[in-house]
Amino acid sequence: MKRRIGVIGLLLTVTLASPDPMAAQDGADSCIACHEMLSGRLGEPVQAFAEDVHMEAGFGCAACHGGDPTIQGPAAMDEAKGYIGRPSPGQVPDVCGRCHSNASFMRQYDPSLRVDQVAEYVTSVHGQRLLGAADTAVATCASCHQAHSIRPASDPRSSVHPLNVADTCESCHSDPARMEPYGIPTDQGAEYRRSIHWETMSEGGDTSAPTCNDCHGNHGAAPPGISWVGNVCGQCHVVMADYFGESRHAETFTMLGVPGCAACHQNHDVQPAHDEMLGVGEAAVCSQCHRESDAGGTAAEEMRTLIDGLRLALDTARTVLLDAEDSGMEVSEALVSLNDGQSALVKSRAAIHAFDVEAVREEVEPGSEISEEALARGHAALRDLQVRRMGLAVSVIIIGALIVGLVLKIREVERPA
């Protein structure tokens, strides 16, 4: 009941509160004029605020802290003029929501900005703890968006830029003392930084690669449920998710409480997928549940055999064709055809997620046909090369014989009678 009252109260406050206090102000700001002469925690916010998006839009300190910035001295901080000082954690969603939940007001500055952030926050683990349990240790808006230096997410200096999101989340989630009351592990950040996702983003420069909020949500942050881990991963890995969703494992994993994709690929420490993961070998993830003697283990081995066979066939065909090309034979068309064979290999690896041998075989067979044809063309080119070499050798011998005969004839003619 308390949680419901808190949620309803916050939503009503956000919905009904007038955005007028948030309006961009004109003229000098006595708050800034005073605090920029101070040092430490009283002066640093002013320095940081100089490049804040709100400052650039014309908002001053009173927009969030209240008071009257047109009055000089302590009188500016009069509670009768709405001064609240530093907002408490419980007040922060309300303060931010006065503007950011008002569509007509936000439209004046950026029509593309969403206005449901506070409503989402209410549904998050953070919001439920704050509003339902009065837990002020949880994250609020200001925990992720640095209070006085908020920048667009596209700005590399922003605390919510893709490359910085992990740092922002880790500021709480890697703190043992802070996480201890909740029983939450603090190694997720370290695990994520070992993952292919982080490598793709940090070293590959792909800022579309997943980071914390891509899987957990941002304002509505929550752990993905057992039944929808596949949907989260499926945002990027669409084909695999479709195969998995139609497989027996999808239903079985949900029934057993096994978190779908993460059961084989982990959650934060996601490593590059490789063929050795398939089967019942030492590095195979299938062996976590299956043995070589059971139906699942047998199917895994069959799928592995199909994929290994196609990969070997493609490699063999490419080697032969490259040998022919290096020898001067025209085999570019055959080499290009191997791209389609490689695509078949990729598709067959995706089909593994159907956990069905026939689904994998269906993708492997076209690739096998392509590799066989390419290999045949490579061998034909090498045979043609041998024929050409033999022809060249015979021609050289004949020409040499003719030259010798001609020399002998010349000598015979020139010999004195």
Beta strands, then each sheet from edge to edge (+ up, - down):
end
